[in-house]
Amino acid sequence: MAAIYSLFDALLPLTSPGHYIQWHWIQISVANLIVIILMIATFIAALVVPFPGRRRRRGGDE
Amino acid sequence: MSTTEIDRQWTTKFRRRLTTALPSEKLLPDTQPSYVASWIYVFGVATLSSMMVVIGTGCILAIMGPLWWHESSVGHFVNSLHLWSVEVFFFAMVVHLWGKFFMAAWRGKRQLVWMTGVVTFLASVATAFTGYVSQTNFDSQWISTQAKDGINATGGGAFFNVLNTGQMFMWHIVLMPIAAVVLTGLHILLVRYRGVVPPFEDTSAGKVRA
């Protein structure tokens, strides 16, 4: 169990202090930056990924 | 009681107005317009679903109390579920907000739908904030002292005292959830009343079916 914990901690160090990125007066934590990037990626994917059953629906139900 | 008297009752008038504006088939429709078959239309429901998990786990935490969520493994698990469902809630809500912003979802007399969404977002931020200062751990101590400094800097006073754990806890588990649920309910009823906003190409081609 301890080995699993140490492996998990090495992959995703949740108990150590957070990392920050600074560019002039802009400072953001890496965790927040990752979430923002994931939200943008999800937004773009939601626009371009075809919805299941869309072609079938187009002909019929309104 | 005569029919005229019944017609004059405020309850009768209110019921008629309500059932005319939102008949059952409009309140819970069998089909949706074809343009709703897009992933961008999924995030409103994703927000609502995660909100249900937030409320459900919050109810369990309220029943069991802080000692339970700090000391037992099941308590830790439910506490984590509460936190991560909030993360999913805000994630989905932000994607929902971007989607609706870029399709100008206030079109077609939907201003109130948009504005209730905006106020719900702000109420959710306040609910989450009071939650962060109600954790009863070092994280909540740090956040509340930083927030108190911030509020002091604005001259906000101590009516809303973030260092008062009891007050913040009550705001988090009573007042803010009531506000968030009522506003969300109103937002959904308005979406049902006005219909889901169509994409631009559908309105320009005159094919609006809302």
Interface residues (C-beta under 8 A of the other chain):
Chain A: V35 L38 M39 T42 F43 A45 A46 L47 V49 F51 G53 R54 R57 R58 D61 E62
Chain B: T31 P33 S34 A37 S38 W39 I40 V42 F43 E87 F91 V94 V95 W98 G99 R209
